[in-house]
Every structure is written in structure tokens, then in C-alpha cells.
Amino acid sequence: MNAIEIRNLTKSFRGMYALDGPDMTIPQGAIYGFIGENGSGKSTTEKCICGHLVPDRGKITLFGRPYTDAGVRARVGALIENAGCFPSSSVYNNLMMQAINLGLRDRKEQILRVLKIVRMEEHARLAFKKCSLGMKQRIGIAMALLGDPALLILDEPINGLDTDGMKLMREILVDITKNYGCTVLISSHILGELEKIATHYGIIRQGKMIREIAASEMEGRAQSYVSLKTGDIKAAFELLRGDYITEFAEGELRVFDVEDTGRLSAFLLQNGQTISEIKRHKIGLEEYYEECMRGEAN
């Protein structure tokens, strides 16, 4: 059973389509990286799933049931835009107010559980306004986790975080899926971070889903290449283009599907080329995303 299935979803505002019939399939237990330009429909999709917006047409099912079903709605936690906390109240008290709002019975136990998950146990008595951005994002996730949801929806939770904050966020999200059985839908512009944790991806453009792919499938498709910097890149390009697939990119020469870098280096040296840098790479999520965008634009 899939955690989320969306079919032909549409949503318009004043006659302009924010969503133009995208389909989406998210397996249970996945970390689904939702990618797209600003205004592509990511947040609108998430708000429709959460019930914050009513779609014009289309079908949304969560765990095999209509998303409007009260029982399945109780299994969804979300952090969209911000946590909505009271600035002067402590982290603990903000969580307690949310637990009361949700009608939870075992409030203290639930709060201690989510504080542990987001690594905030030591800051429970700290006023929300004194928390760093990374801490506020983790508090928002803790609030979304109250009630032990099976599905967690996060809108740009790592934007603005420093390196340590992003690393901690990655660890938390992986922990949520592996040890707590939660499915995570996360939108982000920071593709390098998504690539480290996501198991599936959805790429949306102008309200249409242009590609869904599992991380394992993308890895299998990814081309490898060698990046070169030489004394004369144009001359190196002319030497190699007859035997290799080559292209210029960001001040370097990329040579694809090279099995033996030693042979490549020796060939260039024998032909008078001095190599200042040579590295082996594999095309990652960012390149794959840009390729999809170029293909859709064309």
C-alpha cells in the first residue's frame, strides 16, 4: 500500500492553474524529495494533501483511503511555512498547547517522546523566541510528530540552516523513517542535502509532475564522467572528441564513460597537454534535475 496516491489533481486561483493534473505516488516508509522551481506547485500540493486547500478536481488517497477521512487525517503531521508557536512560551509549553489542541491523553509522554526524536530534550524550558532557526525548525517537526503520525509533510524545513543544522536535520528524518515507521514528504531547493537522504523523487514544473523516480533507479541511470583542466582546454577537446563524448561545463572539460583515467591522462600528455586537475564524478540529483528541466523546456 502506498502512503500517498494523487491522480489528476487540479487547483486554480483566479483562473490561473497552480496545479495542472499532476500524479504522485509515495510508497510507505519513503523519504520523498519534492523538487521544483518557486511557484511550481509544491506547497499547493502539500496544502491540498493536508486539507488546508480544497482542490478543484482530482483524487487524493492516503494509505488507501480518501484524504478527507477523519481516521486517516489523524495519521498526518505537517510543518508548512512555520511552527506557529507563541514566542514567549517555552518549547515544552508550546508542545503542551498543541497536544491539548489535538486532544491527546498521554500528553507528557508524547512531548518527551518527540523532544527526544528531534534532539531537544535539554531545551524544553527555553523560550521559543530564544531558539535558533534550526531549533525552531526542529520544534515545528516535534509538533507535527505529536500523535505519532504515519505520514509527515515538511515544506522547506532545511532552508536557511547552517551545515551542522542540515546534518542534524538529515539524521532526524532518517531516524523518523527507520525507527518510527513514518513516511516523509519533504520539499526543498537544497538538492545536495535531499540527495543524501531521499529514497524517491518527484519533479514538478508549472503545476505538472514531469518525473517521478526512485533514488536507486536514478543512481543506476547516472552517467559517470571525468572532469579535466588542462593548459589548453580547447586543444584537449579537439584531441578527445573523436574517441570520447565530451562537453564544456563551468570552466572544465567533461569526458563521459571513461573506464581508464590513466590511459586518458597518458594520451593527453603524449600530445603535449599538461593536466592541472583530473577528477572522476557521477551525475547527481542536481544535474538530473537540470536535465529534466531542459528537456521539459525544449
N, C-alpha and C positions, 0 to 999 in steps of 0.2 A: 504493500500500500504506500502511496506517495503522501508526503506531508501536505503539499500544495499542488493543485492542478487548476490551471486557468485556461479557459478556452474563449477566444474571440472577444476579449474584454475591450469595451469602449467607454471613454469618458470625455465629454466636451465641456468647455467653458466658453459661454458667449459665442457659440458656433464654431469654435476652434477645438480640434481634437488633441487632447493631451495624451490619450491612449487610442490607438487605431487598430484594434483587433489583435493584440499580442497573445500568444500562448505561452504558458510557463509550466514546467514540471520539475518539482523538487522532491527527491527521494527522502524518506525518513532517515535521520541521522546525518544528513549532508550539512556542509557549510557551503552555502550557495552565494557566490560573489556576483552581485548585480551591478553591471557596469554600463555607463552611458554618459553622454555629454550633459551639461546643465540643460534642463528643460526637456530631456529626452523621455521622461515619464516614469523615472524610478520611484520618486516619492509618491506620485499619484497612484502607482500600482500598489505600493505598500499601504497607503491610506485606504485604498479600496479593500485590501485583504483584511485590514484591521477593523473595517466598518466605519472609519472616520469620513469616508466619502461613499456615496451610492453610485455605482456605475450605471451608464445608460443602458448597456446591453452586455451580454456575456455571462459566463458561468465560472464561479469560484467554489472549489471544494477543498476542505481541509480534513485530512485523514478520512477521506471517502464520504464526508457529509457536507451539506450546504454550509457555507461560511456564516450564514445567519442563524444557524442552530445554536441555541444558548449553551448546550453542553460542550460543543466544540469551541465556542468563543472563549469559554473559561480556560481552555488549554493554550491560549495565545498570550504571549507577553510582548510588549513593544516599547522601543525607545525611538521616537520620531521627533526631531528638532531638539528638544531639551527635556531634562528630567522633571521640570515643573515643581521644584522644591521651594520651600519657604526659606529665604536666605538666613534669617536669624536663628532658625531652629537647628538642632543638632542633626547629624546624619541619622542617628537612631530614631529620633522623634519624627523625622520626615518619613522614614520607613514605617514607623508605627501608624502614622496617619493613613498611609497607603494601605497597610494591612487591614485597618478598620474599614476603610472605604471598600475594600474587596470582600469584607465580611469573613475574614479568616478567623478561625478559632484558636489555633496554636500560634498566636502572633509572635510571641517572644522567640519560640523555637525557629520559626520561619525566618525571622530577622537575623538571628545568629547564623543560620544556615547560609543565607545569601551574602551576608557580610564576609563569611569565610570564603565563599566562592570567588568574590571579587577582591579579595585580599585587603579588606577594610576593617578588620576586627579592631585594630588598635586606634582607629579614628572615629569610633562610633559616637563619641561625645563631642566631637569637633563641630562647630557651627558650619553649615553648608557654605556660607559666604567666604569662609576662610580656606576652603578646599581649592586645590589647584584644578586646572582644566581636566587633567587626566583623572583625578579623583572624582570630579563631578560626573564625568562620563561613566565611571565605574559605579557610582551611586545610582545613576539612571538605569544601568543594566541590573543592579541589585533590585531596584523597584520593579523592573519588568519580570524578574525571576520570582517574585513573591507569588505564591500559589502553585509553584512547581509546574510551570507551563511545559508543554511538549514542543512548542514552536516559539522561537524568539526572532523578532523582526527588528533590525537595527538600521537606522538611517545615518550614514556617515559617522560612525562612532569613533573613528581614529583620526579624523581631520583635526589638524592643529596640535596634535600630540608630538612630544619630542621622541627621540629614539627609544629611550627607556620606557616611556609611556606606551608606545606602539608595541614593544616587545612584551610588556606585561599584558596588554590587551589581547595579543595573539595567544598567549598562554591561557588566559581565562576562557577565550572562545573555544579553544581546542578541549580544555577541561570540561566545559559545559556539554559538548557533544559526546566526548568519550566516556566520561564518568557519570553524567547525569541524563544521558539519553535524549538530549534536546536537539532539535533541528534548528539551524540558524540561517536566516536570510539576511545578508549584510550588503548594503550598498556602500561604495567608496570610490574616490578618484585615485587613491594611492594604490596603484596596481601592483607594485613591488611587494607591498605588505599582504595584499589579498592572495598573491601567488604562493605565499608561504603557508597558508592555512586552508584555502578553499579546495573543496572536492569537486565542485561543479560551478559552471559559469553561465550567466545569461547576459547577452549583449543587446541593449535596446537603443534604437535610434529613431527619433521623431515619432515616438509612440508605438513603434513596431519592433517586435523581437526579431532580430536578424540572425542570431545564432545562439544555440544552447549546446554546451559541450562539457563532458566530464574532464576533469583535470588529467586523468590517466590517458584519455584519448588525445587531448591536446599535446601531452608530452610525447606520445607516440608519433604524432604528426610533425613535431617541431624539427625544423631543419637545423643542422649544425653548420657553423662557419668559422673561418679563421679570419681575424682582423689583423691587418698589416699596416705598418707605417714604414715607409722607405724614403731614401733620399730623393727619389723622383717617382711619385705615385702614378702619374700618368704613364710613364715609361713601363712601370711594373704592370699596369693594367694591360697595356699593349702586348707585353710578353705572355701574360697568363690567359687572356680572353679566348684564345684558340682552343685551349685544353680544359679550362675551368669556367664555371658560372661565376662571374664577378660583378660587383657593383660598388659605386662610391657611396659612402654614408658618413656624415659627421667627421670629415677630415681624415678618413681612413679608407682602405680598400678591403672589402669583404669578399672572401673566396669561399664558396659553398661546397659542402660534401667532400672535404679534404680528408683522406684516410691517413696520409703520411705527411705530417708537417715538416719532418726532416728533409724529405725529398723536395718539398716545395721551397724550403729555405735554400737548399743547395742549388736548385735551379736558378733562383734569383741571384745568388751570389756569383754563380758561374757566368751570369750575364751582366755583371757589373753593378748590381743593385745592393746597396747597403741597407740592412734591416735594422731599424731603431726600435721596433716593437712588434711582437707577434703573440697573439693570444687565441685560444680556442673558446668559442662561445656556442650557446644553443639559444635559438629564438624563444623568448619567454612570452608572458602574458601581454606585456605592453606592445611588443612587436605584432603579436597575433591580433590584438585589439585594433591597432592601426591598420593592419592588413584588411580586417573586416570593414573598417570604416572607409578605406579607399575603395574596396570592392563595391560597397553599397552606394558610394557617391558616384561611381562610374556606371 
